């Protein structure tokens, strides 16, 4: 079947993306090497390292959907009954079961996990979670048109978009640069090639906010999460986690400065006066 890529309209909070970079090569320092391939299927040994996380937007849904609906929840459990009563029930082919029923609120199928607005349009360049690209290939959520592979990705898996020098963070994500708290004596030892024993682990505790976008709301789940409105670009913040996700293989396409990815809701405190 011949597909017209311009006629495709993604649904259920999905976005159609086309890779914008060549990930067949891996860069180490100033040298570039072709990514090693598996002889079994011809694909990269490490699909996460070579996932084309920089993509061009090919199509977007008309709007984002989010919400809950009421469903009937039921659970069966054993009733506490005298052994003789259980035997009597068994003789009459009856079970010693009690059914509990309750109406509960659940997310509608395909709902966004948080409330935000559509901020993408066709042709924009975005950075995507590598996991979602690998998962799309595994689940065959891809479309091939004229030997070009397109990915159908959830909108909430998109981290930010970039137009020229303008960076817009999406879905409550932040890009931050870590503040290095490694003791000077450890830095000096490493600079002359010495590996120190019993070196204390340096936690990723403080960082500077480099890029920030609009906050999101969590009206339907994650009631303990909150996007702090007062965080702004340039703030020094305390991170919730000791280890954070790096921008990694998309780094060289965006910034020379090593950056980490976090969320507004993962900030423990603002340290800037």
C-alpha positions as CSV (number, residue, x, y, z in Angstrom):
1,X,0.0,0.0,0.0
2,X,1.3,3.4,-1.0
3,X,1.2,5.8,1.9
4,X,0.8,9.6,1.7
5,X,2.8,10.9,4.7
6,X,1.1,14.2,4.5
7,X,-2.3,12.6,5.0
8,X,-1.4,10.8,8.3
9,X,-3.0,12.3,11.4
10,X,-1.8,10.7,14.7
11,X,-4.4,10.1,17.4
12,X,-4.5,9.5,21.2
13,X,-1.7,12.0,22.1
14,X,0.8,10.6,19.6
15,X,3.1,12.5,17.3
16,X,4.6,11.4,14.0
17,X,8.4,12.1,13.9
18,X,11.1,11.7,11.3
19,X,14.8,11.3,12.4
20,X,16.8,14.5,11.7
21,X,20.3,13.1,12.4
22,X,22.4,10.2,11.2
23,X,22.9,7.8,14.1
24,X,24.9,5.2,12.2
25,X,28.1,6.7,13.7
26,X,29.2,7.1,17.3
27,X,31.6,9.9,18.2
28,X,34.4,9.4,20.7
29,X,36.4,12.6,21.2
30,X,37.2,13.9,17.7
31,X,36.9,10.5,16.1
32,X,33.7,8.9,14.6
33,X,33.0,5.2,14.2
34,X,30.2,3.3,12.7
35,X,28.0,1.8,15.4
36,X,28.6,-2.0,15.8
37,X,25.8,-4.1,14.4
38,X,24.3,-7.4,15.5
39,X,24.8,-10.2,13.0
40,X,21.5,-11.6,14.1
41,X,19.2,-8.8,12.9
42,X,21.6,-6.2,11.5
43,X,20.6,-3.6,14.1
44,X,22.8,-1.8,16.6
45,X,24.1,-3.7,19.6
46,X,23.1,-0.7,21.8
47,X,19.8,0.7,20.3
48,X,19.6,3.3,23.2
49,X,23.0,4.8,22.2
50,X,22.1,5.1,18.6
51,X,18.4,6.0,18.9
52,X,17.7,9.1,16.7
53,X,16.5,11.3,19.5
54,X,16.7,14.4,17.4
55,X,13.7,14.4,15.1
56,X,11.6,16.6,12.8
57,X,7.9,16.8,13.5
58,X,5.9,15.3,10.6
59,X,2.4,15.5,12.0
60,X,0.7,16.3,15.3
61,X,-2.8,15.5,16.7
62,X,-5.5,18.2,16.6
63,X,-5.4,18.4,20.4
64,X,-4.2,16.6,23.5
65,X,-6.6,14.5,25.6
66,X,-6.6,13.9,29.3
67,X,-9.2,12.9,31.9
68,X,-10.7,10.2,34.0
69,X,-13.8,8.0,33.8
70,X,-15.7,6.0,36.4
71,X,-15.3,2.2,36.3
72,X,-16.5,-0.7,38.4
73,X,-13.8,-2.3,40.4
74,X,-14.3,-5.8,41.8
75,X,-12.2,-8.1,43.9
76,X,-12.9,-11.6,45.1
77,X,-11.5,-12.9,48.4
78,X,-11.9,-15.9,50.7
79,X,-14.5,-15.5,53.5
80,X,-13.6,-16.4,57.0
81,X,-15.8,-19.4,57.6
82,X,-15.9,-22.4,59.9
83,X,-14.4,-25.5,58.3
84,X,-17.7,-27.4,58.5
85,X,-19.4,-24.6,56.6
86,X,-16.8,-24.8,53.9
87,X,-17.4,-28.5,53.5
88,X,-21.1,-27.9,53.3
89,X,-20.6,-25.3,50.6
90,X,-18.3,-27.7,48.7
91,X,-21.0,-30.4,48.7
92,X,-23.4,-28.0,47.0
93,X,-20.7,-26.9,44.5
94,X,-20.6,-23.4,46.0
95,X,-17.5,-21.3,46.7
96,X,-16.5,-19.6,49.9
97,X,-16.0,-16.3,48.1
98,X,-17.1,-12.8,48.8
99,X,-17.0,-10.2,46.1
100,X,-16.2,-6.5,46.9
101,X,-17.4,-3.9,44.4
102,X,-16.6,-0.2,44.2
103,X,-16.8,2.6,41.6
104,X,-13.4,4.2,41.1
105,X,-11.9,7.0,38.9
106,X,-9.4,5.8,36.3
107,X,-7.4,7.6,33.6
108,X,-9.2,7.3,30.2
109,X,-7.2,5.0,27.8
110,X,-4.4,6.9,26.1
111,X,-4.8,10.0,28.4
112,X,-1.9,12.3,29.0
113,X,-0.3,11.7,32.4
114,X,-0.4,15.4,33.1
115,X,-2.3,18.5,31.8
116,X,-0.4,20.6,29.3
117,X,-1.0,22.3,25.9
118,X,0.0,21.3,22.4
119,X,3.2,23.3,21.6
120,X,4.4,21.6,18.5
121,X,3.8,22.1,14.8
122,X,5.0,20.4,11.6
123,X,8.6,20.9,10.7
124,X,9.9,21.7,14.2
125,X,13.0,19.9,15.6
126,X,12.5,18.0,18.9
127,X,14.6,16.0,21.3
128,X,12.9,12.7,22.3
129,X,13.3,10.1,25.0
130,X,15.4,7.3,23.6
131,X,13.3,4.7,25.4
132,X,10.2,5.7,23.4
133,X,12.0,5.3,20.1
134,X,13.3,1.9,20.9
135,X,9.9,0.9,22.2
136,X,8.2,2.1,19.0
137,X,10.5,-0.1,16.9
138,X,9.9,-3.1,19.2
139,X,6.1,-2.6,19.0
140,X,6.2,-1.8,15.3
141,X,4.9,1.7,15.8
142,X,6.8,2.9,12.8
143,X,5.9,3.7,9.2
144,X,8.2,3.4,6.2
145,X,7.6,5.8,3.3
146,X,10.0,6.1,0.4
147,X,12.7,4.3,2.4
148,X,12.3,6.9,5.2
149,X,11.4,5.5,8.7
150,X,8.9,7.5,10.7
151,X,8.1,7.0,14.4
152,X,4.8,7.3,16.2
153,X,5.7,8.6,19.7
154,X,3.7,9.8,22.7
155,X,3.7,13.6,23.1
156,X,4.7,13.2,26.8
157,X,7.9,11.5,25.7
158,X,9.2,14.7,24.0
159,X,11.6,16.7,26.1
160,X,12.1,20.0,24.2
161,X,12.0,21.7,20.8
162,X,14.5,24.0,19.2
163,X,14.0,26.6,16.6
164,X,17.3,28.3,15.7
165,X,18.6,29.5,19.1
166,X,15.2,29.4,20.7
167,X,14.8,26.4,23.1
168,X,11.3,25.5,24.4
169,X,11.1,22.9,27.2
170,X,8.0,20.7,27.0
171,X,6.0,18.5,29.4
172,X,7.5,20.1,32.6
173,X,11.1,19.1,31.7
174,X,14.2,21.0,32.6
175,X,17.8,21.0,31.3
176,X,20.3,21.7,34.0
177,X,24.1,21.8,34.4
178,X,25.5,20.1,37.5
179,X,27.6,22.0,40.0
180,X,30.8,19.9,40.5
181,X,31.4,19.4,44.2
182,X,34.3,17.0,43.8
183,X,37.1,17.8,46.4
184,X,40.1,19.6,44.9
185,X,42.5,16.9,45.9
186,X,40.5,14.3,44.0
187,X,40.4,16.5,40.9
188,X,44.2,17.0,41.1
189,X,44.9,13.3,41.5
190,X,42.7,12.4,38.5
191,X,44.4,15.2,36.4
192,X,47.8,13.4,36.8
193,X,46.3,10.0,36.1
194,X,46.0,8.7,39.7
195,X,43.0,6.6,40.7
196,X,42.3,7.2,44.4
197,X,41.0,4.4,46.7
198,X,38.0,4.9,48.9
199,X,37.0,8.0,47.0
200,X,33.7,9.3,48.4
201,X,30.8,9.2,45.9
202,X,29.9,12.6,44.8
203,X,26.1,13.0,44.7
204,X,24.5,15.1,41.9
205,X,23.1,17.4,44.6
206,X,23.1,20.9,43.1
207,X,22.5,22.2,39.6
208,X,21.9,25.4,37.6
209,X,18.7,25.7,35.6
210,X,19.7,26.3,32.0
211,X,16.4,25.9,30.1
212,X,12.9,25.8,31.5
213,X,9.4,25.8,30.0
214,X,5.8,26.0,31.2
215,X,4.7,24.0,34.3
216,X,2.2,21.1,33.9
217,X,-0.6,20.1,36.2
218,X,-1.2,16.6,37.7
219,X,-5.0,16.7,38.2
220,X,-5.8,13.0,37.7
221,X,-2.9,11.1,39.3
222,X,0.5,11.7,41.0
223,X,-1.2,13.8,43.7
224,X,2.1,14.1,45.5
225,X,3.8,15.7,42.5
226,X,3.7,19.4,41.8
227,X,5.4,21.6,39.3
228,X,6.9,24.5,41.2
229,X,5.9,27.8,39.5
230,X,8.6,29.9,41.1
231,X,11.6,28.1,39.4
232,X,13.3,30.2,36.7
233,X,16.2,30.1,34.4
234,X,19.5,30.6,36.2
235,X,18.3,29.4,39.6
236,X,20.6,27.1,41.6
237,X,18.5,24.2,42.8
238,X,18.7,21.1,45.0
239,X,17.9,17.9,43.1
240,X,15.6,15.2,44.4
241,X,17.7,12.3,43.1
242,X,21.4,11.6,43.6
243,X,21.7,10.4,40.0
244,X,20.0,12.0,37.0
245,X,19.5,11.2,33.4
246,X,22.1,12.8,31.0
247,X,21.3,14.3,27.6
248,X,23.9,11.9,26.4
249,X,23.9,11.0,22.7
250,X,21.8,14.1,21.8
251,X,24.4,16.2,23.6
252,X,26.7,17.0,20.7
253,X,23.8,18.1,18.5
254,X,22.7,20.7,21.1
255,X,25.3,22.0,23.4
256,X,29.0,21.6,24.3
257,X,28.1,21.9,28.0
258,X,27.2,18.6,29.6
259,X,23.5,18.8,30.7
260,X,21.1,16.6,32.7
261,X,17.4,16.2,32.2
262,X,15.0,16.5,35.1
263,X,11.5,17.8,35.9
264,X,10.1,20.8,37.8
265,X,8.5,18.2,40.2
266,X,11.9,16.7,40.9
267,X,13.4,19.9,42.5
268,X,13.7,19.7,46.2
269,X,14.6,23.3,46.9
270,X,15.7,26.6,45.2
271,X,19.0,27.8,46.5
272,X,19.1,31.2,44.8
273,X,18.3,34.2,47.0
